[in-house]
Amino acid sequence: MASFIRRQVILTLFAAALVLCTARAQLSPAFYASTCPNLLRIVRSTMVQAVNREPRMAASILRLFFHDCFVNGCDASILLDDTATFTGEKNAFPNINSAGGYEVIDTIKSNVEAACQATVSCADILALAARDGVALLGGPTWRVQLGRRDATTASQSDANSNLPGPSSSLANLISSFAAKGLSARDMTALSGAHTIGQARCTTFRSHIYSDADVDPGFAALCQQNCPSAAGDDNLAPLDLQTPNRFDNEYYQNLVAKKGLLHSDQELCNNGTQDSLVRLYSVSARAFARDFAAAMVKMGAISPLTGTNGEIRLNCRNVN
């Protein structure tokens, strides 16, 4: 049975990888070189202001990009408000009361439109903003492939079913990422995004009260702000050591059994990813390299290109 599951994961990964290769061939870092030459500067300057005001914003934008790409591809569908014809992704279970940064994307879009009207997609703006947020907190940078177009619809049900949750097992995580053309190594590297940002008590309560694979002292510390039967919206940093610094402390926490989410600690719990987690915990360079490469791969999940989709004038609404 185990060998059958492995074969299915491999076949899924291979098929999805073919799609990713095709997508990357249609995207280019120089896509707006002539039509919006100041795009990168505009996005970065707006992100600098946003992150200086609130460092957590970098994590919020990064999470938006991940949640966008995993639901029908990197098409900015997560940014759409509900309409009379569809119920969007903003109020899906993984996003409601947790996804943020929409206003920052609105501001970037407004600034970009002032310079290059009806030219740059919201999907590309989100991809660039995610990269810049990581870099501004000391993380790696990478060349963002551009040329995505924006979706004209969104699906709350797809968001509810496509995004791995905080209680996911390692097997669930590996298969979920494989379905998007991402390897187990990509998954473990991308999970390092949890070196920044915060989580709500309701997402980690069961882990700190019920799981065995958690340091008792760490669990007791977290329980102070996350009671067993109250405080659902109380926040805790995903990386207690350096919550506003994009580094490899997240993996050091996992080795020490101090992962905040159940799904985090699954990466280092006598499973297939333990050795990689240990590598990242001692090599910030290896983590940064793999994270950047995996972000490029994730950014190529099923983009709309050519004449598909549209270039939204307002990221919240279809034209």
Buried (B, 14 or more C-beta within 10 A) or exposed (E): EEEEEEEEBEEBBEEBBEBBEEBBEBBEBEBBEEEBEEBBEBBBBBBEEBBEEBBBBBBBBBBBBBBBBBBBBBBBBBBBBEEEEBBBBBBBEBBEEBBBBBEBBBBBBEBBBEBBEEBBBBBBBBBBBBBBBBBBBBBBEBEBBBBBBBBBBBBBEBBBEBBBBBBBBBBBBBBBBBBBBBBBBBBBBBBBBBBBBBBBBBBBBBBBBEBEBBBEEBBEBBBEEBEEEEBEEBBBBBBBBBBBBBBBBBBBBBBBBBBBBBBBBBBBBEBEBBEBBBBBBEBBEBBBBBBBBBBBBBBBBBBBBEEEBBBBBBBBEBE
